[in-house]
Amino acid sequence: MENYLVWFVLAAALIGLEMLVGTFYLLVYGLACALGGVAAWAGLTVVPQLVVAALGAVSGTVWLRLHPMSARRKGSDSLDIGQRVEVESWKTDTQLRVRYRGTSWDAELLAPLSDRPTSLYIVAQRSNTWVVAAEPPAA
């Protein structure tokens, strides 16, 4: 089997595996292997192929470390913040069960209320618990 075919098969395997993992590192390494395949296809010997693949992997890893995909902007990116929920039941004066997106969720009040409304608004999230208030959050 030709060297470039080995590189391209390895690249396809890493890129395919990336679809299961979702970290982008295997994508970078798959692209680095593809660069090695291009170097092999261009007629370079094994050592330059390895150098090209290594340079691609190192530069891609450095780029990913400098530009993390999980970095968040200031404020909340959650599309749930500001959404209305229906109260199912009150556990205590500050803890309750709400219905949102077709299922029941634990929720707690941001501030105590004098009455018990039937609908509230999501203002934050703590782990798997919604923090709710009588008024929607300011935009």
Stockholm file with secondary structure:
# STOCKHOLM 1.0

chainA/1-139         MENYLVWFVLAAALIGLEMLVGTFYLLVYGLACALGGVAAWAGLTVVPQLVVAALGAVSGTVWLRLHPMSARRKGSDSLDIGQRVEVESWKTDTQLRVRYRGTSWDAELLAPLSDRPTSLYIVAQRSNTWVVAAEPPAA
#=GR chainA/1-139 SS CCHHHHHHHHHHHHHHHHHHHCSSHHHHHHHHHHHHHHHHHTTCCHHHHHHHHHHHHHHHHHHHHHSCTTCCCSSCCCTTTTCEEEEEEESSSSEEEEEETTEEEEEEESSCCSSCCSEEEEEEEETTEEEEESSCCCC
#=GC SS_cons         CCHHHHHHHHHHHHHHHHHHHCSSHHHHHHHHHHHHHHHHHTTCCHHHHHHHHHHHHHHHHHHHHHSCTTCCCSSCCCTTTTCEEEEEEESSSSEEEEEETTEEEEEEESSCCSSCCSEEEEEEEETTEEEEESSCCCC
//
